[in-house]
């Protein structure tokens, strides 16, 4: 499964990550798995303001993703 990161997340984790999933899982479980593999980025990824996007739609942590889905994590942004 392709996971893409933007903003501060990309700085901490890189722009893209491939994760081998054996079965569909939820966005929340995917966050936990990435955080376990990258403990230094766990705080950023666990921020409730970080949103997940699947197929160009923002989704909640209980959204089930298929193995073939591409997931993107978007950190909060601020403007000025």
LUMVO-840150 format. One record per residue (C-alpha): residue number from 0; residue in one letter; x, y, z. Coordinates in steps of 0.001 Angstrom, whole numbers, plus 500000, padded with zeros to 6 digits. Layout:
residues N
+-----+------+--------+--------+--------+
:  nr : rest :   east :  north :     up :
+-----+------+--------+--------+--------+
: NUM :    A :      X :      Y :      Z :
...
+-----+------+--------+--------+--------+
***
This chain:
residues 80
+-----+------+--------+--------+--------+
:  nr : rest :   east :  north :     up :
+-----+------+--------+--------+--------+
:   0 :    X : 500000 : 500000 : 500000 :
:   1 :    X : 501297 : 503448 : 499094 :
:   2 :    X : 501204 : 506024 : 501864 :
:   3 :    X : 501963 : 509652 : 501008 :
:   4 :    X : 502793 : 512369 : 503497 :
:   5 :    X : 502643 : 516138 : 503158 :
:   6 :    X : 504113 : 519100 : 505050 :
:   7 :    X : 505704 : 518344 : 508426 :
:   8 :    X : 504854 : 514673 : 508024 :
:   9 :    X : 506870 : 514477 : 504800 :
:  10 :    X : 509788 : 516141 : 506574 :
:  11 :    X : 509667 : 513497 : 509320 :
:  12 :    X : 508734 : 510382 : 507312 :
:  13 :    X : 509627 : 511138 : 503705 :
:  14 :    X : 507147 : 511865 : 500951 :
:  15 :    X : 506097 : 508268 : 500324 :
:  16 :    X : 506162 : 504955 : 502134 :
:  17 :    X : 505225 : 501463 : 500979 :
:  18 :    X : 503634 : 499248 : 503616 :
:  19 :    X : 502861 : 495604 : 503060 :
:  20 :    X : 499388 : 494825 : 504420 :
:  21 :    X : 498007 : 491319 : 504475 :
:  22 :    X : 494392 : 492394 : 504958 :
:  23 :    X : 492292 : 495544 : 504844 :
:  24 :    X : 492577 : 497746 : 507926 :
:  25 :    X : 491307 : 501058 : 509261 :
:  26 :    X : 493046 : 504400 : 508966 :
:  27 :    X : 493450 : 504398 : 512758 :
:  28 :    X : 495231 : 501039 : 512684 :
:  29 :    X : 497416 : 502251 : 509822 :
:  30 :    X : 498405 : 505315 : 511897 :
:  31 :    X : 499336 : 503012 : 514788 :
:  32 :    X : 501420 : 500766 : 512563 :
:  33 :    X : 503346 : 503684 : 511048 :
:  34 :    X : 503844 : 505266 : 514496 :
:  35 :    X : 505236 : 501970 : 515836 :
:  36 :    X : 507728 : 501802 : 512961 :
:  37 :    X : 508684 : 505495 : 513220 :
:  38 :    X : 508478 : 506438 : 516917 :
:  39 :    X : 510021 : 509873 : 516380 :
:  40 :    X : 507092 : 510799 : 514109 :
:  41 :    X : 504400 : 509208 : 516310 :
:  42 :    X : 503447 : 512523 : 517912 :
:  43 :    X : 502962 : 514217 : 514563 :
:  44 :    X : 500973 : 511362 : 513068 :
:  45 :    X : 498852 : 510987 : 516201 :
:  46 :    X : 497752 : 514633 : 516167 :
:  47 :    X : 493953 : 514652 : 515867 :
:  48 :    X : 494213 : 517496 : 513330 :
:  49 :    X : 496129 : 515291 : 510853 :
:  50 :    X : 493611 : 514148 : 508258 :
:  51 :    X : 493664 : 511089 : 506042 :
:  52 :    X : 492650 : 511142 : 502403 :
:  53 :    X : 491639 : 508084 : 500353 :
:  54 :    X : 490624 : 508411 : 496710 :
:  55 :    X : 490510 : 512225 : 496960 :
:  56 :    X : 488160 : 512124 : 499973 :
:  57 :    X : 488902 : 513015 : 503567 :
:  58 :    X : 488086 : 510028 : 505759 :
:  59 :    X : 487831 : 509285 : 509491 :
:  60 :    X : 490032 : 506895 : 511446 :
:  61 :    X : 487354 : 504186 : 511306 :
:  62 :    X : 487408 : 504181 : 507484 :
:  63 :    X : 488496 : 500771 : 506146 :
:  64 :    X : 491128 : 500908 : 503435 :
:  65 :    X : 491742 : 498217 : 500858 :
:  66 :    X : 495195 : 496891 : 500140 :
:  67 :    X : 495118 : 498580 : 496721 :
:  68 :    X : 494207 : 502045 : 498101 :
:  69 :    X : 496630 : 504946 : 498143 :
:  70 :    X : 496407 : 506861 : 501422 :
:  71 :    X : 497612 : 510404 : 502055 :
:  72 :    X : 498108 : 512060 : 505431 :
:  73 :    X : 497662 : 515814 : 505537 :
:  74 :    X : 498880 : 517884 : 508498 :
:  75 :    X : 497050 : 521032 : 509576 :
:  76 :    X : 498052 : 524153 : 507717 :
:  77 :    X : 498032 : 527758 : 508768 :
:  78 :    X : 497773 : 530807 : 506637 :
:  79 :    X : 498493 : 534403 : 507146 :
+-----+------+--------+--------+--------+
***
